[in-house]
Amino acid sequence: MNTKKSHDGVFKTAFRNPKRAASLLKLAAQKNKSLARFLQVVDLKTMRAERTETNRQGLEGSADLAFTLKIKNSNDTAKLVVGLVLEHKSYPDNEVVSQLEHYFYELFRLSRPDCPMVAVIVYNGEIKWNPLKAKLYAKYPEYFHDIGYPFKIEMIDVGNEVGNIDFGKLNPYVALALVAMKYVFNAEKYKPLMDQAMKYFLDPQNKIDDNFIREIFLYLGEEMSSEYKEAIMDRPEIMAERKRKGFVSVADVLRAEGEAAGLAKGEAVGLAKGEAVGLAKGLAKLVQSAKNFLAMGLSLEQVSQGTGLSVEEIRKHCL
């Protein structure tokens, strides 16, 4: 287990939006029958984010994500409401039920006495774990074994239950977060899925916030190979931002670095030796990026747009 990774941070960023959280629930419910029964009786379109901070008797804390949503087809004029807590775990934590009890009383019971809560544990750890299989009061006589929690608990195992990630249908934030959550603990197994993700996110039509991509990089850390990092850094959206800052493409960035390393005279006196060395190094980087793009199935025109190299240059150096 790597405790330095910001597992919870990525989870909260990806799923704090109610529509994205709903997408996760619907995807997991395809394999999780108990969760599917929950979705049958609630209206996901009514989901709204709620406060997550708690401060009970001076003990401060925070649930990962909390929502409320209405019961489907309710005849009650007040519209029956249920509380929903999504708690992410990247490692086995047998104290999680105690955490959920605290959130139940703090977030719902004290302010909404008649509001039931469903807690969903979203787990993506590297070893098998299911806290719901543990017997309550196992050391006590059987009479006490049917004493339950004052709320429902569901479990989503990202590695096992979230299988069909359709990049064409899922929200892009949801898709990328789920791929990363799978890949981070088993890069070899989920490399084909990461390859699909990179090809999808290189498409300029699939816009995603650069800050979220950087957060994914920090999350994946060393498990993210250099080919993926280069691919993301050459995404058309990022190059468009560079253009607004004065650079046409990543090629211009590398050439500018070469010029800075060479003579200040630059274009006025031609390429000096130092500048030529810098440009040669820049070209080598561009060629490697182009090869990565081609390996991902991009067309020559897309690779040209992404690197600044001409189609003829790509054919010459990469094919």
Phi and psi restraints in degrees (value plus and minus 20) as a CYANA .aco file:
   2 ASN   PHI    -129.0   -89.0
   2 ASN   PSI      82.2   122.2
   3 THR   PHI     -97.2   -57.2
   3 THR   PSI     -28.0    12.0
   4 LYS   PHI     -99.0   -59.0
   4 LYS   PSI     -38.9     1.1
   5 LYS   PHI     -93.9   -53.9
   5 LYS   PSI     124.3   164.3
   6 SER   PHI    -109.6   -69.6
   6 SER   PSI      48.4    88.4
   7 HIS   PHI     -80.1   -40.1
   7 HIS   PSI     -70.5   -30.5
   8 ASP   PHI     -84.1   -44.1
   8 ASP   PSI     -55.5   -15.5
   9 GLY   PHI     -81.8   -41.8
   9 GLY   PSI     -66.1   -26.1
  10 VAL   PHI     -84.3   -44.3
  10 VAL   PSI     -62.3   -22.3
  11 PHE   PHI     -80.7   -40.7
  11 PHE   PSI     -66.7   -26.7
  12 LYS   PHI     -86.2   -46.2
  12 LYS   PSI     -62.7   -22.7
  13 THR   PHI     -81.5   -41.5
  13 THR   PSI     -61.8   -21.8
  14 ALA   PHI     -93.1   -53.1
  14 ALA   PSI     -56.1   -16.1
  15 PHE   PHI    -137.7   -97.7
  15 PHE   PSI     -11.0    29.0
  16 ARG   PHI     -88.0   -48.0
  16 ARG   PSI     -45.3    -5.3
  17 ASN   PHI     -93.5   -53.5
  17 ASN   PSI     106.4   146.4
  18 PRO   PHI     -75.5   -35.5
  18 PRO   PSI     -58.2   -18.2
  19 LYS   PHI     -85.5   -45.5
  19 LYS   PSI     -57.3   -17.3
  20 ARG   PHI     -89.9   -49.9
  20 ARG   PSI     -60.9   -20.9
  21 ALA   PHI     -81.8   -41.8
  21 ALA   PSI     -59.6   -19.6
  22 ALA   PHI     -83.5   -43.5
  22 ALA   PSI     -57.7   -17.7
  23 SER   PHI     -82.4   -42.4
  23 SER   PSI     -60.5   -20.5
  24 LEU   PHI     -82.6   -42.6
  24 LEU   PSI     -64.8   -24.8
  25 LEU   PHI     -83.0   -43.0
  25 LEU   PSI     -64.1   -24.1
  26 LYS   PHI     -85.9   -45.9
  26 LYS   PSI     -58.2   -18.2
  27 LEU   PHI     -85.8   -45.8
  27 LEU   PSI     -66.1   -26.1
  28 ALA   PHI     -87.6   -47.6
  28 ALA   PSI     -52.0   -12.0
  29 ALA   PHI     -86.6   -46.6
  29 ALA   PSI     -35.0     5.0
  30 GLN   PHI     -83.9   -43.9
  30 GLN   PSI     -47.6    -7.6
  31 LYS   PHI    -133.4   -93.4
  31 LYS   PSI     -43.3    -3.3
  32 ASN   PHI    -115.9   -75.9
  32 ASN   PSI      81.1   121.1
  33 LYS   PHI     -86.5   -46.5
  33 LYS   PSI     -57.6   -17.6
  34 SER   PHI     -84.3   -44.3
  34 SER   PSI     -63.5   -23.5
  35 LEU   PHI     -84.8   -44.8
  35 LEU   PSI     -54.9   -14.9
  36 ALA   PHI     -82.5   -42.5
  36 ALA   PSI     -58.3   -18.3
  37 ARG   PHI     -85.2   -45.2
  37 ARG   PSI     -55.4   -15.4
  38 PHE   PHI     -83.2   -43.2
  38 PHE   PSI     -64.5   -24.5
  39 LEU   PHI     -88.9   -48.9
  39 LEU   PSI     -40.8    -0.8
  40 GLN   PHI     -90.2   -50.2
  40 GLN   PSI     -43.6    -3.6
  41 VAL   PHI    -129.7   -89.7
  41 VAL   PSI     -20.3    19.7
  42 VAL   PHI    -140.8  -100.8
  42 VAL   PSI     138.5   178.5
  43 ASP   PHI    -123.9   -83.9
  43 ASP   PSI      82.1   122.1
  44 LEU   PHI     -84.3   -44.3
  44 LEU   PSI     -42.3    -2.3
  45 LYS   PHI     -89.0   -49.0
  45 LYS   PSI     -36.3     3.7
  46 THR   PHI    -115.0   -75.0
  46 THR   PSI     -14.4    25.6
  47 MET   PHI     -82.8   -42.8
  47 MET   PSI     115.1   155.1
  48 ARG   PHI    -160.4  -120.4
  48 ARG   PSI     125.1   165.1
  49 ALA   PHI     -92.1   -52.1
  49 ALA   PSI     123.7   163.7
  50 GLU   PHI    -143.8  -103.8
  50 GLU   PSI     147.6   187.6
  51 ARG   PHI     -82.6   -42.6
  51 ARG   PSI     130.3   170.3
  52 THR   PHI    -138.0   -98.0
  52 THR   PSI     -31.9     8.1
  53 GLU   PHI     -96.7   -56.7
  53 GLU   PSI     119.8   159.8
  54 THR   PHI    -147.5  -107.5
  54 THR   PSI     132.1   172.1
  55 ASN   PHI    -173.2  -133.2
  55 ASN   PSI      51.0    91.0
  56 ARG   PHI    -115.4   -75.4
  56 ARG   PSI      99.8   139.8
  57 GLN   PHI      32.4    72.4
  57 GLN   PSI      21.9    61.9
  58 GLY   PHI      60.7   100.7
  58 GLY   PSI     -20.1    19.9
  59 LEU   PHI    -116.7   -76.7
  59 LEU   PSI      83.2   123.2
  60 GLU   PHI    -102.1   -62.1
  60 GLU   PSI     128.4   168.4
  61 GLY   PHI    -187.6  -147.6
  61 GLY   PSI    -198.4  -158.4
  62 SER   PHI    -178.2  -138.2
  62 SER   PSI     109.2   149.2
  63 ALA   PHI     -90.9   -50.9
  63 ALA   PSI     137.9   177.9
  64 ASP   PHI     -85.9   -45.9
  64 ASP   PSI     -76.8   -36.8
  65 LEU   PHI    -164.4  -124.4
  65 LEU   PSI     121.1   161.1
  66 ALA   PHI    -156.2  -116.2
  66 ALA   PSI     121.2   161.2
  67 PHE   PHI    -161.0  -121.0
  67 PHE   PSI     145.5   185.5
  68 THR   PHI    -145.7  -105.7
  68 THR   PSI     132.0   172.0
  69 LEU   PHI    -172.6  -132.6
  69 LEU   PSI     139.4   179.4
  70 LYS   PHI    -114.4   -74.4
  70 LYS   PSI     134.1   174.1
  71 ILE   PHI     -92.3   -52.3
  71 ILE   PSI     119.7   159.7
  72 LYS   PHI     -90.9   -50.9
  72 LYS   PSI     118.0   158.0
  73 ASN   PHI      35.1    75.1
  73 ASN   PSI      17.3    57.3
  74 SER   PHI     -96.1   -56.1
  74 SER   PSI     113.4   153.4
  75 ASN   PHI    -109.0   -69.0
  75 ASN   PSI     -28.5    11.5
  76 ASP   PHI     -87.6   -47.6
  76 ASP   PSI     110.5   150.5
  77 THR   PHI     -85.3   -45.3
  77 THR   PSI     -43.8    -3.8
  78 ALA   PHI    -104.2   -64.2
  78 ALA   PSI     -26.4    13.6
  79 LYS   PHI      39.5    79.5
  79 LYS   PSI      79.3   119.3
  80 LEU   PHI     -79.1   -39.1
  80 LEU   PSI     115.5   155.5
  81 VAL   PHI    -140.9  -100.9
  81 VAL   PSI     122.5   162.5
  82 VAL   PHI    -143.5  -103.5
  82 VAL   PSI     124.4   164.4
  83 GLY   PHI    -109.3   -69.3
  83 GLY   PSI     128.0   168.0
  84 LEU   PHI    -157.1  -117.1
  84 LEU   PSI     105.5   145.5
  85 VAL   PHI    -138.0   -98.0
  85 VAL   PSI     108.4   148.4
  86 LEU   PHI    -126.2   -86.2
  86 LEU   PSI      95.6   135.6
  87 GLU   PHI    -135.6   -95.6
  87 GLU   PSI      98.7   138.7
  88 HIS   PHI    -111.8   -71.8
  88 HIS   PSI     118.7   158.7
  89 LYS   PHI    -154.7  -114.7
  89 LYS   PSI     112.5   152.5
  90 SER   PHI    -128.2   -88.2
  90 SER   PSI     -15.8    24.2
  91 TYR   PHI    -174.2  -134.2
  91 TYR   PSI     135.6   175.6
  92 PRO   PHI     -81.4   -41.4
  92 PRO   PSI     107.7   147.7
  93 ASP   PHI    -157.8  -117.8
  93 ASP   PSI      79.9   119.9
  94 ASN   PHI     -94.3   -54.3
  94 ASN   PSI     -21.7    18.3
  95 GLU   PHI    -112.4   -72.4
  95 GLU   PSI     -17.0    23.0
  96 VAL   PHI     -82.6   -42.6
  96 VAL   PSI     -56.1   -16.1
  97 VAL   PHI     -86.1   -46.1
  97 VAL   PSI     -58.2   -18.2
  98 SER   PHI     -82.7   -42.7
  98 SER   PSI     -59.3   -19.3
  99 GLN   PHI     -79.5   -39.5
  99 GLN   PSI     -67.0   -27.0
 100 LEU   PHI     -84.9   -44.9
 100 LEU   PSI     -57.1   -17.1
 101 GLU   PHI     -80.3   -40.3
 101 GLU   PSI     -62.9   -22.9
 102 HIS   PHI     -81.2   -41.2
 102 HIS   PSI     -64.7   -24.7
 103 TYR   PHI     -85.6   -45.6
 103 TYR   PSI     -57.7   -17.7
 104 PHE   PHI     -79.1   -39.1
 104 PHE   PSI     -70.1   -30.1
 105 TYR   PHI     -90.4   -50.4
 105 TYR   PSI     -60.2   -20.2
 106 GLU   PHI     -92.5   -52.5
 106 GLU   PSI     -63.6   -23.6
 107 LEU   PHI    -109.8   -69.8
 107 LEU   PSI     -44.4    -4.4
 108 PHE   PHI    -149.9  -109.9
 108 PHE   PSI     -73.7   -33.7
 109 ARG   PHI     -79.5   -39.5
 109 ARG   PSI     -61.5   -21.5
 110 LEU   PHI     -89.5   -49.5
 110 LEU   PSI     -57.0   -17.0
 111 SER   PHI    -119.6   -79.6
 111 SER   PSI     -43.7    -3.7
 112 ARG   PHI    -156.6  -116.6
 112 ARG   PSI      58.7    98.7
 113 PRO   PHI     -77.7   -37.7
 113 PRO   PSI     -48.3    -8.3
 114 ASP   PHI    -118.3   -78.3
 114 ASP   PSI      -7.7    32.3
 115 CYS   PHI    -120.1   -80.1
 115 CYS   PSI      93.3   133.3
 116 PRO   PHI     -93.1   -53.1
 116 PRO   PSI     140.6   180.6
 117 MET   PHI    -148.4  -108.4
 117 MET   PSI     121.7   161.7
 118 VAL   PHI    -135.8   -95.8
 118 VAL   PSI     105.9   145.9
 119 ALA   PHI    -125.5   -85.5
 119 ALA   PSI     111.2   151.2
 120 VAL   PHI    -136.4   -96.4
 120 VAL   PSI      96.4   136.4
 121 ILE   PHI    -108.4   -68.4
 121 ILE   PSI      99.9   139.9
 122 VAL   PHI    -124.1   -84.1
 122 VAL   PSI      92.1   132.1
 123 TYR   PHI    -136.9   -96.9
 123 TYR   PSI     112.3   152.3
 124 ASN   PHI    -152.7  -112.7
 124 ASN   PSI       7.5    47.5
 125 GLY   PHI     -88.8   -48.8
 125 GLY   PSI     150.9   190.9
 126 GLU   PHI    -106.8   -66.8
 126 GLU   PSI     -31.6     8.4
 127 ILE   PHI    -141.9  -101.9
 127 ILE   PSI     138.0   178.0
 128 LYS   PHI     -87.2   -47.2
 128 LYS   PSI     118.9   158.9
 129 TRP   PHI    -180.8  -140.8
 129 TRP   PSI     112.2   152.2
 130 ASN   PHI    -167.4  -127.4
 130 ASN   PSI      77.0   117.0
 131 PRO   PHI     -85.6   -45.6
 131 PRO   PSI     -35.4     4.6
 132 LEU   PHI     -96.2   -56.2
 132 LEU   PSI     -34.3     5.7
 133 LYS   PHI    -102.9   -62.9
 133 LYS   PSI     -34.9     5.1
 134 ALA   PHI     -91.2   -51.2
 134 ALA   PSI     115.6   155.6
 135 LYS   PHI     -96.9   -56.9
 135 LYS   PSI     117.7   157.7
 136 LEU   PHI     -94.7   -54.7
 136 LEU   PSI     118.1   158.1
 137 TYR   PHI      30.3    70.3
 137 TYR   PSI      27.6    67.6
 138 ALA   PHI     -81.6   -41.6
 138 ALA   PSI     -47.6    -7.6
 139 LYS   PHI     -99.6   -59.6
 139 LYS   PSI     -32.1     7.9
 140 TYR   PHI    -109.3   -69.3
 140 TYR   PSI     145.1   185.1
 141 PRO   PHI     -78.6   -38.6
 141 PRO   PSI     139.9   179.9
 142 GLU   PHI     -76.7   -36.7
 142 GLU   PSI     -48.6    -8.6
 143 TYR   PHI     -71.9   -31.9
 143 TYR   PSI     -52.9   -12.9
 144 PHE   PHI    -110.8   -70.8
 144 PHE   PSI     -26.4    13.6
 145 HIS   PHI     -91.0   -51.0
 145 HIS   PSI     -40.0     0.0
 146 ASP   PHI    -113.3   -73.3
 146 ASP   PSI     -10.5    29.5
 147 ILE   PHI     -95.7   -55.7
 147 ILE   PSI     103.0   143.0
 148 GLY   PHI    -133.5   -93.5
 148 GLY   PSI    -190.5  -150.5
 149 TYR   PHI    -105.9   -65.9
 149 TYR   PSI     137.9   177.9
 150 PRO   PHI    -100.8   -60.8
 150 PRO   PSI       1.2    41.2
 151 PHE   PHI    -178.3  -138.3
 151 PHE   PSI     145.3   185.3
 152 LYS   PHI    -107.1   -67.1
 152 LYS   PSI     125.9   165.9
 153 ILE   PHI    -145.5  -105.5
 153 ILE   PSI     108.6   148.6
 154 GLU   PHI    -136.8   -96.8
 154 GLU   PSI     138.4   178.4
 155 MET   PHI    -149.8  -109.8
 155 MET   PSI     110.0   150.0
 156 ILE   PHI    -137.7   -97.7
 156 ILE   PSI      96.0   136.0
 157 ASP   PHI    -116.3   -76.3
 157 ASP   PSI      86.2   126.2
 158 VAL   PHI     -77.8   -37.8
 158 VAL   PSI     -59.9   -19.9
 159 GLY   PHI     -87.2   -47.2
 159 GLY   PSI     -56.4   -16.4
 160 ASN   PHI    -118.3   -78.3
 160 ASN   PSI     -57.2   -17.2
 161 GLU   PHI    -117.5   -77.5
 161 GLU   PSI     -42.6    -2.6
 162 VAL   PHI    -120.5   -80.5
 162 VAL   PSI      66.8   106.8
 163 GLY   PHI    -123.8   -83.8
 163 GLY   PSI     -65.5   -25.5
 164 ASN   PHI    -112.7   -72.7
 164 ASN   PSI      65.9   105.9
 165 ILE   PHI    -111.5   -71.5
 165 ILE   PSI      83.1   123.1
 166 ASP   PHI    -116.0   -76.0
 166 ASP   PSI      85.5   125.5
 167 PHE   PHI     -85.8   -45.8
 167 PHE   PSI     -41.1    -1.1
 168 GLY   PHI    -101.1   -61.1
 168 GLY   PSI     -37.9     2.1
 169 LYS   PHI    -133.4   -93.4
 169 LYS   PSI     -53.4   -13.4
 170 LEU   PHI     -95.6   -55.6
 170 LEU   PSI     130.9   170.9
 171 ASN   PHI     -76.5   -36.5
 171 ASN   PSI     113.8   153.8
 172 PRO   PHI     -79.2   -39.2
 172 PRO   PSI     -54.5   -14.5
 173 TYR   PHI     -85.1   -45.1
 173 TYR   PSI     -61.9   -21.9
 174 VAL   PHI     -83.8   -43.8
 174 VAL   PSI     -66.2   -26.2
 175 ALA   PHI     -82.0   -42.0
 175 ALA   PSI     -68.7   -28.7
 176 LEU   PHI     -86.1   -46.1
 176 LEU   PSI     -60.4   -20.4
 177 ALA   PHI     -83.2   -43.2
 177 ALA   PSI     -63.0   -23.0
 178 LEU   PHI     -87.5   -47.5
 178 LEU   PSI     -60.3   -20.3
 179 VAL   PHI     -81.2   -41.2
 179 VAL   PSI     -64.6   -24.6
 180 ALA   PHI     -83.9   -43.9
 180 ALA   PSI     -60.7   -20.7
 181 MET   PHI     -86.0   -46.0
 181 MET   PSI     -50.2   -10.2
 182 LYS   PHI     -96.9   -56.9
 182 LYS   PSI     -65.9   -25.9
 183 TYR   PHI     -88.7   -48.7
 183 TYR   PSI     -52.8   -12.8
 184 VAL   PHI     -81.7   -41.7
 184 VAL   PSI     -51.2   -11.2
 185 PHE   PHI    -123.8   -83.8
 185 PHE   PSI     -27.5    12.5
 186 ASN   PHI    -172.9  -132.9
 186 ASN   PSI      51.3    91.3
 187 ALA   PHI     -82.9   -42.9
 187 ALA   PSI     -58.5   -18.5
 188 GLU   PHI     -84.7   -44.7
 188 GLU   PSI     -64.9   -24.9
 189 LYS   PHI     -86.6   -46.6
 189 LYS   PSI     -59.5   -19.5
 190 TYR   PHI    -123.0   -83.0
 190 TYR   PSI      -6.0    34.0
 191 LYS   PHI     -79.8   -39.8
 191 LYS   PSI     -63.1   -23.1
 192 PRO   PHI     -77.8   -37.8
 192 PRO   PSI     -56.7   -16.7
 193 LEU   PHI     -88.6   -48.6
 193 LEU   PSI     -59.0   -19.0
 194 MET   PHI     -86.5   -46.5
 194 MET   PSI     -56.7   -16.7
 195 ASP   PHI     -79.9   -39.9
 195 ASP   PSI     -62.6   -22.6
 196 GLN   PHI     -83.2   -43.2
 196 GLN   PSI     -61.0   -21.0
 197 ALA   PHI     -82.7   -42.7
 197 ALA   PSI     -64.1   -24.1
 198 MET   PHI     -84.6   -44.6
 198 MET   PSI     -60.8   -20.8
 199 LYS   PHI     -83.2   -43.2
 199 LYS   PSI     -59.3   -19.3
 200 TYR   PHI     -87.0   -47.0
 200 TYR   PSI     -64.0   -24.0
 201 PHE   PHI    -100.5   -60.5
 201 PHE   PSI     -29.0    11.0
 202 LEU   PHI     -99.1   -59.1
 202 LEU   PSI     -34.2     5.8
 203 ASP   PHI     -91.0   -51.0
 203 ASP   PSI     101.0   141.0
 204 PRO   PHI     -82.1   -42.1
 204 PRO   PSI     -37.8     2.2
 205 GLN   PHI     -95.5   -55.5
 205 GLN   PSI     -40.5    -0.5
 206 ASN   PHI    -117.6   -77.6
 206 ASN   PSI      65.3   105.3
 207 LYS   PHI    -101.2   -61.2
 207 LYS   PSI     117.0   157.0
 208 ILE   PHI    -167.2  -127.2
 208 ILE   PSI     124.3   164.3
 209 ASP   PHI     -83.5   -43.5
 209 ASP   PSI     111.1   151.1
 210 ASP   PHI     -81.8   -41.8
 210 ASP   PSI     -52.4   -12.4
 211 ASN   PHI     -83.5   -43.5
 211 ASN   PSI     -56.0   -16.0
 212 PHE   PHI     -88.7   -48.7
 212 PHE   PSI     -59.0   -19.0
 213 ILE   PHI     -82.7   -42.7
 213 ILE   PSI     -62.2   -22.2
 214 ARG   PHI     -83.0   -43.0
 214 ARG   PSI     -58.0   -18.0
 215 GLU   PHI     -84.3   -44.3
 215 GLU   PSI     -57.6   -17.6
 216 ILE   PHI     -82.8   -42.8
 216 ILE   PSI     -61.1   -21.1
 217 PHE   PHI     -80.3   -40.3
 217 PHE   PSI     -66.9   -26.9
 218 LEU   PHI     -81.2   -41.2
 218 LEU   PSI     -57.2   -17.2
 219 TYR   PHI     -86.4   -46.4
 219 TYR   PSI     -65.6   -25.6
 220 LEU   PHI     -95.4   -55.4
 220 LEU   PSI     -50.3   -10.3
 221 GLY   PHI      38.1    78.1
 221 GLY   PSI    -153.1  -113.1
 222 GLU   PHI     -88.2   -48.2
 222 GLU   PSI     -41.0    -1.0
 223 GLU   PHI     -86.9   -46.9
 223 GLU   PSI     -40.0     0.0
 224 MET   PHI    -105.6   -65.6
 224 MET   PSI      93.5   133.5
 225 SER   PHI     -91.0   -51.0
 225 SER   PSI     140.5   180.5
 226 SER   PHI     -83.2   -43.2
 226 SER   PSI     -49.7    -9.7
 227 GLU   PHI     -83.2   -43.2
 227 GLU   PSI     -56.7   -16.7
 228 TYR   PHI     -90.8   -50.8
 228 TYR   PSI     -60.6   -20.6
 229 LYS   PHI     -82.6   -42.6
 229 LYS   PSI     -64.2   -24.2
 230 GLU   PHI     -83.2   -43.2
 230 GLU   PSI     -58.8   -18.8
 231 ALA   PHI     -83.0   -43.0
 231 ALA   PSI     -64.6   -24.6
 232 ILE   PHI     -86.4   -46.4
 232 ILE   PSI     -61.5   -21.5
 233 MET   PHI     -87.3   -47.3
 233 MET   PSI     -37.0     3.0
 234 ASP   PHI    -121.9   -81.9
 234 ASP   PSI      -5.0    35.0
 235 ARG   PHI     -81.4   -41.4
 235 ARG   PSI     122.8   162.8
 236 PRO   PHI     -75.1   -35.1
 236 PRO   PSI     -55.8   -15.8
 237 GLU   PHI     -83.4   -43.4
 237 GLU   PSI     -60.4   -20.4
 238 ILE   PHI     -89.3   -49.3
 238 ILE   PSI     -58.0   -18.0
 239 MET   PHI     -87.0   -47.0
 239 MET   PSI     -53.1   -13.1
 240 ALA   PHI     -83.2   -43.2
 240 ALA   PSI     -59.0   -19.0
 241 GLU   PHI     -85.5   -45.5
 241 GLU   PSI     -60.0   -20.0
 242 ARG   PHI     -82.8   -42.8
 242 ARG   PSI     -57.2   -17.2
 243 LYS   PHI     -83.3   -43.3
 243 LYS   PSI     -60.7   -20.7
 244 ARG   PHI     -83.5   -43.5
 244 ARG   PSI     -44.6    -4.6
 245 LYS   PHI    -113.6   -73.6
 245 LYS   PSI     -14.4    25.6
 246 GLY   PHI      92.7   132.7
 246 GLY   PSI     -23.4    16.6
 247 PHE   PHI    -130.8   -90.8
 247 PHE   PSI     118.8   158.8
 248 VAL   PHI     -97.2   -57.2
 248 VAL   PSI     -57.3   -17.3
 249 SER   PHI    -179.3  -139.3
 249 SER   PSI     159.2   199.2
 250 VAL   PHI     -82.9   -42.9
 250 VAL   PSI     -47.2    -7.2
 251 ALA   PHI     -79.5   -39.5
 251 ALA   PSI     -62.1   -22.1
 252 ASP   PHI     -86.7   -46.7
 252 ASP   PSI     -53.6   -13.6
 253 VAL   PHI     -82.4   -42.4
 253 VAL   PSI     -67.6   -27.6
 254 LEU   PHI     -86.8   -46.8
 254 LEU   PSI     -58.3   -18.3
 255 ARG   PHI     -86.0   -46.0
 255 ARG   PSI     -57.4   -17.4
 256 ALA   PHI     -83.0   -43.0
 256 ALA   PSI     -58.5   -18.5
 257 GLU   PHI     -84.0   -44.0
 257 GLU   PSI     -59.0   -19.0
 258 GLY   PHI     -85.1   -45.1
 258 GLY   PSI     -59.8   -19.8
 259 GLU   PHI     -86.0   -46.0
 259 GLU   PSI     -58.9   -18.9
 260 ALA   PHI     -84.4   -44.4
 260 ALA   PSI     -53.3   -13.3
 261 ALA   PHI     -98.6   -58.6
 261 ALA   PSI     -38.7     1.3
 262 GLY   PHI    -113.5   -73.5
 262 GLY   PSI    -170.6  -130.6
 263 LEU   PHI    -103.8   -63.8
 263 LEU   PSI     127.2   167.2
 264 ALA   PHI     -87.8   -47.8
 264 ALA   PSI     -41.9    -1.9
 265 LYS   PHI     -84.6   -44.6
 265 LYS   PSI     -54.3   -14.3
 266 GLY   PHI      34.0    74.0
 266 GLY   PSI    -140.2  -100.2
 267 GLU   PHI     -85.5   -45.5
 267 GLU   PSI     -46.4    -6.4
 268 ALA   PHI     -85.1   -45.1
 268 ALA   PSI     -55.3   -15.3
 269 VAL   PHI    -137.1   -97.1
 269 VAL   PSI     -13.3    26.7
 270 GLY   PHI      69.9   109.9
 270 GLY   PSI     155.7   195.7
 271 LEU   PHI     -96.0   -56.0
 271 LEU   PSI      97.1   137.1
 272 ALA   PHI    -101.0   -61.0
 272 ALA   PSI     151.9   191.9
 273 LYS   PHI     -80.4   -40.4
 273 LYS   PSI     -65.2   -25.2
 274 GLY   PHI     -83.6   -43.6
 274 GLY   PSI     -59.6   -19.6
 275 GLU   PHI     -86.6   -46.6
 275 GLU   PSI     -59.4   -19.4
 276 ALA   PHI     -82.9   -42.9
 276 ALA   PSI     -59.2   -19.2
 277 VAL   PHI     -83.1   -43.1
 277 VAL   PSI     -63.1   -23.1
 278 GLY   PHI     -83.3   -43.3
 278 GLY   PSI     -61.6   -21.6
 279 LEU   PHI     -86.0   -46.0
 279 LEU   PSI     -56.8   -16.8
 280 ALA   PHI     -83.1   -43.1
 280 ALA   PSI     -62.6   -22.6
 281 LYS   PHI     -85.2   -45.2
 281 LYS   PSI     -59.8   -19.8
 282 GLY   PHI     -83.8   -43.8
 282 GLY   PSI     -60.3   -20.3
 283 LEU   PHI     -83.7   -43.7
 283 LEU   PSI     -59.0   -19.0
 284 ALA   PHI     -81.3   -41.3
 284 ALA   PSI     -61.1   -21.1
 285 LYS   PHI     -85.1   -45.1
 285 LYS   PSI     -61.7   -21.7
 286 LEU   PHI     -84.2   -44.2
 286 LEU   PSI     -61.0   -21.0
 287 VAL   PHI     -83.2   -43.2
 287 VAL   PSI     -61.1   -21.1
 288 GLN   PHI     -84.8   -44.8
 288 GLN   PSI     -61.2   -21.2
 289 SER   PHI     -82.6   -42.6
 289 SER   PSI     -61.1   -21.1
 290 ALA   PHI     -82.3   -42.3
 290 ALA   PSI     -61.6   -21.6
 291 LYS   PHI     -82.2   -42.2
 291 LYS   PSI     -60.2   -20.2
 292 ASN   PHI     -82.5   -42.5
 292 ASN   PSI     -62.8   -22.8
 293 PHE   PHI     -81.7   -41.7
 293 PHE   PSI     -65.9   -25.9
 294 LEU   PHI     -82.7   -42.7
 294 LEU   PSI     -57.9   -17.9
 295 ALA   PHI     -85.2   -45.2
 295 ALA   PSI     -45.4    -5.4
 296 MET   PHI    -104.2   -64.2
 296 MET   PSI     -23.5    16.5
 297 GLY   PHI      77.4   117.4
 297 GLY   PSI     -11.2    28.8
 298 LEU   PHI     -93.7   -53.7
 298 LEU   PSI     132.7   172.7
 299 SER   PHI     -96.7   -56.7
 299 SER   PSI     144.9   184.9
 300 LEU   PHI     -79.5   -39.5
 300 LEU   PSI     -57.9   -17.9
 301 GLU   PHI     -86.3   -46.3
 301 GLU   PSI     -61.1   -21.1
 302 GLN   PHI     -86.0   -46.0
 302 GLN   PSI     -60.2   -20.2
 303 VAL   PHI     -85.3   -45.3
 303 VAL   PSI     -59.1   -19.1
 304 SER   PHI     -81.8   -41.8
 304 SER   PSI     -64.0   -24.0
 305 GLN   PHI     -83.7   -43.7
 305 GLN   PSI     -57.5   -17.5
 306 GLY   PHI     -97.1   -57.1
 306 GLY   PSI     -45.8    -5.8
 307 THR   PHI    -131.0   -91.0
 307 THR   PSI     -42.0    -2.0
 308 GLY   PHI      68.8   108.8
 308 GLY   PSI     -26.7    13.3
 309 LEU   PHI     -96.8   -56.8
 309 LEU   PSI     129.0   169.0
 310 SER   PHI     -96.4   -56.4
 310 SER   PSI     142.4   182.4
 311 VAL   PHI     -80.1   -40.1
 311 VAL   PSI     -58.2   -18.2
 312 GLU   PHI     -84.4   -44.4
 312 GLU   PSI     -60.9   -20.9
 313 GLU   PHI     -84.6   -44.6
 313 GLU   PSI     -58.7   -18.7
 314 ILE   PHI     -84.4   -44.4
 314 ILE   PSI     -63.8   -23.8
 315 ARG   PHI     -81.5   -41.5
 315 ARG   PSI     -59.6   -19.6
 316 LYS   PHI     -88.2   -48.2
 316 LYS   PSI     -63.8   -23.8
 317 HIS   PHI    -117.0   -77.0
 317 HIS   PSI     -38.1     1.9
 318 CYS   PHI    -139.3   -99.3
 318 CYS   PSI     -39.0     1.0
